[in-house]
Every structure is written in C-alpha cells, then in structure tokens.
Amino acid sequence: MMALSFPNRSRSYDAAGQRVRFIGYDGLFQVPFFVDIDVFAKVSPTPESAEDDYLAAFDAARASIQGAAIKAYSHGRKTMYVLTATDFR
C-alpha cells in the first residue's frame, strides 16, 4: 500500500448527504472521502450560507481532517470513507 496523499485541494458540499466530499490518492487510485457536517459542530449556517460555511470550516480544519482520513485509510481499503465526529477523538 502506498502512502495516501492529498495533492488536489478541491472539496465540495453535498447538501443531500449533509457532508463535505474530498479526494485522496493512493498512487494512481482515487480514494473518496466524506466528512459529516456534525464534525463542524460550531458551524451554524443559514440555508443560504450552508455551503460556504461548511467549506470554510473544512478548510480551517483541513490538516486534522486529512490526518483522520489517513488513519481511517490505514485500517483497510474501502470504496469510500465517511468521517464522523468519532474519527476526531
């Protein structure tokens, strides 16, 4: 298994799934990750600002989110990973 990396800084808000999506890479393989919005407990957006607020919260916590993603990925390969508040304890 190669090391997981995050060369692409893009992320997107999935309103239907109530989470933020980002991509990690293991060599040439894309590894999709999602962060439940519950992780951003201090964010209380209005319906009009939800996307911007959650993406800003993601950006502010990017280092710890990527650390949690690396830890989750180290437990074995999955088709996608959903990080929840328990992944940050």
trRosetta pair geometry for C-beta under 8 A, 3 or more apart (Angstrom, degrees):
i j d omega theta_ij theta_ji phi_ij phi_ji
1 26 6.8 -46 -168 -163 80 131
1 77 7.8 -160 -112 -54 122 106
2 26 5.1 142 65 -174 98 75
2 27 4.5 116 23 -43 156 93
3 26 7.5 -171 90 -128 23 71
4 24 4.9 7 -174 167 106 132
4 25 7.1 143 -157 71 57 39
4 26 5.5 -35 -96 -80 67 84
4 31 6.6 -56 -132 42 110 152
4 69 6.9 -144 137 125 148 98
4 70 5.2 -173 64 -111 128 76
4 73 5.0 75 -55 89 153 163
5 24 6.7 146 71 -166 30 80
5 25 5.3 -31 66 65 84 92
5 26 7.8 145 17 -85 73 37
6 9 7.3 77 147 -89 97 53
6 22 7.3 17 -142 151 117 121
6 23 7.7 146 -133 94 74 55
6 24 5.4 -51 -82 -113 80 73
6 25 7.3 160 -87 16 31 83
6 66 5.4 -90 -10 -124 154 126
6 69 7.7 85 -66 78 126 148
7 25 6.4 -22 18 22 99 136
8 23 5.8 4 70 70 127 110
8 25 7.6 96 8 -28 101 118
9 62 7.9 -3 -146 -141 93 148
10 22 7.2 168 98 -129 53 78
10 23 7.4 15 72 23 91 104
11 20 5.5 21 169 172 119 106
11 21 6.4 165 -162 82 68 49
11 22 4.2 -31 -105 -82 93 98
11 55 6.3 161 93 -134 110 89
11 58 5.5 -139 120 128 162 151
11 59 7.8 -160 36 -64 138 75
12 20 7.1 167 84 -157 33 65
12 21 5.1 -14 60 57 84 101
12 22 7.9 159 18 -73 61 56
12 55 7.9 -20 -132 -96 22 116
13 19 7.9 174 -153 98 55 33
13 20 5.6 -36 -101 -104 60 74
13 21 7.7 -179 -90 15 12 80
13 50 7.2 154 171 126 152 87
13 51 4.3 -168 48 -133 154 78
13 54 5.2 105 -111 79 122 127
13 55 5.8 -90 -47 -53 109 96
14 17 4.1 4 122 42 124 108
14 18 7.3 -48 96 15 82 17
14 19 5.2 -4 56 65 109 74
14 20 7.1 177 15 -98 81 20
14 21 5.5 71 -28 -25 115 110
14 34 7.1 -39 27 -133 138 116
15 18 7.2 21 -172 -75 32 48
15 50 6.9 86 -112 106 99 136
15 51 7.0 -51 -67 -74 103 95
17 34 6.8 -63 133 -156 139 145
18 36 6.7 23 116 -152 91 71
18 37 5.0 -90 170 10 82 118
19 34 4.3 39 143 177 142 106
19 35 5.8 162 -165 74 89 40
19 36 5.1 -49 -100 -98 101 37
19 37 6.1 -129 -90 -29 42 75
19 82 7.0 -63 -129 -141 161 95
20 34 6.9 151 74 -158 40 59
20 35 4.7 -12 55 53 94 99
20 37 7.2 108 -20 -80 86 71
20 54 5.6 -170 -64 149 114 111
20 55 6.7 151 -123 -92 126 58
20 58 4.8 -146 153 -77 170 142
21 32 6.7 -23 -160 -165 101 98
21 33 7.2 146 -155 84 52 52
21 34 5.4 -25 -96 -100 67 77
22 33 5.3 -21 68 68 78 101
22 34 8.0 155 22 -90 63 32
22 35 7.5 18 11 -9 106 105
22 58 7.5 163 -42 -179 129 136
22 65 7.7 79 35 136 148 131
22 69 8.0 -79 82 -81 114 156
23 30 5.4 -33 -163 -160 119 100
23 31 6.8 131 -166 66 64 50
23 32 5.9 -35 -106 -100 73 55
23 33 7.0 170 -97 21 22 83
24 30 7.7 130 75 -165 44 51
24 31 4.3 -31 72 68 93 108
24 33 5.9 56 -9 -18 103 121
24 66 7.7 136 -94 -138 113 84
24 69 5.8 169 -51 151 142 135
24 70 8.0 171 -134 -75 153 64
24 73 6.9 -94 92 -66 158 151
25 28 7.5 -29 -168 -137 105 9
25 29 6.7 145 -158 77 61 50
25 30 6.2 -35 -100 -103 73 48
25 31 6.7 -177 -85 14 20 90
26 29 4.7 -18 65 65 88 108
26 31 5.7 64 -9 -33 100 126
26 73 7.5 -177 -66 -177 123 137
31 73 6.5 40 166 -112 158 127
31 80 7.8 152 -179 -115 60 45
31 81 7.2 22 163 2 99 112
32 79 7.7 0 44 144 107 60
32 80 4.4 -28 82 -119 105 96
32 81 7.2 174 99 27 57 68
33 69 5.1 -23 -113 -122 159 122
33 72 7.9 121 -122 71 112 139
33 80 7.2 174 -86 -168 28 74
33 81 4.8 -18 -114 69 75 101
33 82 7.8 158 -164 -88 56 27
33 83 6.5 21 -176 -14 104 108
34 80 6.8 34 -5 165 103 114
34 81 7.0 -176 28 95 68 53
34 82 4.7 -17 69 -113 107 71
34 83 6.9 -173 89 22 50 72
35 39 5.2 -63 174 28 101 149
35 40 7.9 79 134 -27 117 98
35 58 6.5 148 57 -111 146 105
35 65 5.9 -39 -83 -140 145 122
35 82 7.9 161 -88 -164 20 55
35 83 4.8 -20 -108 66 69 108
36 39 5.6 121 74 -16 72 93
36 82 6.5 59 -44 174 93 98
36 83 6.9 -140 8 91 79 55
36 84 4.9 22 19 -110 135 68
36 85 7.2 -73 74 -26 120 73
37 40 5.6 -55 -167 40 60 105
37 43 7.5 -97 -173 72 93 124
37 54 5.8 -57 -119 -119 103 129
38 41 6.4 19 -180 -74 54 81
38 84 6.5 9 68 -157 121 79
38 85 5.3 -78 120 -35 104 112
39 61 7.7 -165 141 101 113 161
39 65 7.7 87 150 -101 153 100
39 83 6.7 27 -67 118 147 97
39 84 6.8 -163 -61 -166 96 30
39 85 5.3 -175 -95 -80 60 66
39 87 7.9 -32 -100 56 122 100
39 88 6.3 108 -140 -9 102 143
40 43 4.2 -2 146 14 111 123
40 54 6.0 171 41 -128 165 73
40 57 4.1 67 -132 140 132 155
40 58 7.4 -61 -69 -55 132 63
40 61 7.6 -155 -94 10 87 144
41 85 7.3 49 -44 -103 114 130
42 57 7.7 167 68 -124 88 126
43 53 5.2 143 -167 153 119 111
43 54 6.3 132 132 -87 162 58
43 57 4.8 -69 -57 -61 139 149
45 49 4.6 -144 -159 92 101 89
45 50 4.2 143 109 -95 144 52
45 52 7.7 149 -128 63 134 74
45 53 3.8 -173 -83 40 119 153
45 54 6.8 -68 -21 -35 147 81
46 49 4.9 65 49 23 83 100
46 50 7.1 -116 83 -45 37 74
47 50 6.0 -20 -145 -22 30 116
49 52 5.3 -67 -166 53 70 108
49 53 5.0 68 137 -28 95 111
50 53 5.9 -65 -142 40 23 108
50 54 6.1 14 167 -12 65 111
51 54 6.3 -62 -145 40 24 103
51 55 6.2 17 161 -13 63 112
52 55 6.0 -61 -144 41 26 107
52 56 6.2 27 157 -20 64 109
53 56 5.8 -55 -147 36 28 111
53 57 6.4 28 154 -18 63 106
54 57 5.5 -52 -146 37 34 112
54 58 6.3 40 152 -22 65 102
55 58 5.4 -47 -148 33 34 116
55 59 6.4 37 152 -20 64 103
56 59 5.6 -51 -149 35 32 113
56 60 6.4 33 153 -20 64 106
57 60 5.7 -53 -147 36 32 112
57 61 6.4 3 161 5 65 112
58 61 6.4 -79 -147 53 25 91
58 62 6.6 61 151 -76 65 74
58 65 6.6 9 -155 -34 74 166
59 62 5.7 -8 -152 -42 33 112
61 64 5.1 -56 -176 49 85 107
61 65 5.3 91 121 -30 92 102
62 65 5.6 -62 -143 39 28 112
62 66 6.1 24 163 -17 67 107
63 66 6.1 -56 -147 37 26 107
63 67 6.4 29 152 -20 61 107
64 67 5.4 -50 -148 36 36 117
64 68 6.4 37 153 -18 66 102
64 88 6.5 57 154 -133 118 108
65 68 5.8 -53 -150 37 31 109
65 69 6.4 35 150 -21 64 105
65 83 6.9 144 -151 86 80 165
66 69 5.3 -50 -146 35 36 116
66 70 6.4 40 154 -22 66 101
67 70 5.8 -51 -149 33 31 111
67 71 6.5 31 152 -17 63 106
68 71 5.6 -54 -149 37 34 113
68 72 6.3 34 153 -18 67 105
68 83 5.3 90 124 -140 127 137
68 87 4.5 90 -170 143 124 108
68 88 5.6 -45 -84 -80 143 72
69 72 5.8 -54 -145 38 31 109
69 73 6.1 30 156 -19 65 109
69 81 6.6 129 -138 94 78 147
69 83 6.5 -73 -78 -58 71 136
70 73 5.7 -56 -144 39 28 112
70 74 6.4 36 154 -30 62 105
71 74 5.7 -52 -152 25 29 115
71 75 7.5 32 151 -23 58 99
71 87 7.3 158 80 -168 120 93
72 75 6.2 -56 -168 21 37 113
72 81 5.0 116 126 -159 137 140
72 83 6.4 -125 -33 -89 154 91
72 87 6.1 -14 -63 -137 117 130
73 77 7.7 24 -160 -96 73 52
73 81 6.7 -79 -71 -52 74 156
78 81 5.9 117 66 -70 125 74
83 87 4.5 -95 -155 54 85 157
83 88 7.6 74 170 -40 111 92
84 87 5.7 116 54 -3 53 99
85 88 6.0 -68 -162 38 44 106
85 89 7.4 54 146 -39 70 98
86 89 5.8 -39 -155 6 46 118
